Amino acid sequence: MDIELLRKDMVAAMKAKDKPRKEAISSLISAIKKVAIDEGCRDDIPEKLADRVILKEMKTVKEQIDTCPDARADLKAEYQFRYDVISEYAPKLMSEDEVKAYLQEKFADLLATKNKGQIMKAVMAELKGKADGKVINQVVAALCS
């Protein structure tokens, strides 16, 4: 995700007086900038970094939705709106079938060992940011059994 696109969308939300959307995008930009500063690439933010931060923020908001008490419907709706906005910018992750096909194609020799720890170590380095870790873990567990 290009940070300039996020900035343009934030400006558009401000002009449309859509405060909740503007705040969601603004918090996303802030999180990306913070990580970029921490990693020493303040001026030239790579898209991979932005995608990684967006996925992390999306996961955080999902946890907020899941842990929010049912009595706080207003708060839950706010978190859900924020999640929906962030998911618009999130990179598309590989499905379970795509992960399985990728593993069988690229890591066939490693899968033959049935050593789940070794497989996960190699696969996670390759698929970080492209697929959800839980999905990868499930596929590897199924292939090792």
Rosetta blueprint (number, residue, H / E / L):
1 M L
2 D L
3 I H
4 E H
5 L H
6 L H
7 R H
8 K H
9 D H
10 M H
11 V H
12 A H
13 A H
14 M H
15 K H
16 A L
17 K L
18 D L
19 K H
20 P H
21 R H
22 K H
23 E H
24 A H
25 I H
26 S H
27 S H
28 L H
29 I H
30 S H
31 A H
32 I H
33 K H
34 K H
35 V H
36 A H
37 I H
38 D H
39 E L
40 G L
41 C L
42 R L
43 D L
44 D L
45 I L
46 P L
47 E H
48 K H
49 L H
50 A H
51 D H
52 R H
53 V H
54 I H
55 L H
56 K H
57 E H
58 M H
59 K H
60 T H
61 V H
62 K H
63 E H
64 Q H
65 I H
66 D H
67 T H
68 C L
69 P L
70 D L
71 A L
72 R L
73 A H
74 D H
75 L H
76 K H
77 A H
78 E H
79 Y H
80 Q H
81 F H
82 R H
83 Y H
84 D H
85 V H
86 I H
87 S H
88 E H
89 Y H
90 A L
91 P L
92 K L
93 L L
94 M L
95 S L
96 E H
97 D H
98 E H
99 V H
100 K H
101 A H
102 Y H
103 L H
104 Q H
105 E H
106 K H
107 F L
108 A H
109 D H
110 L H
111 L H
112 A H
113 T H
114 K L
115 N L
116 K H
117 G H
118 Q H
119 I H
120 M H
121 K H
122 A H
123 V H
124 M H
125 A H
126 E H
127 L H
128 K E
129 G L
130 K L
131 A E
132 D L
133 G H
134 K H
135 V H
136 I H
137 N H
138 Q H
139 V H
140 V H
141 A H
142 A H
143 L H
144 C H
145 S L
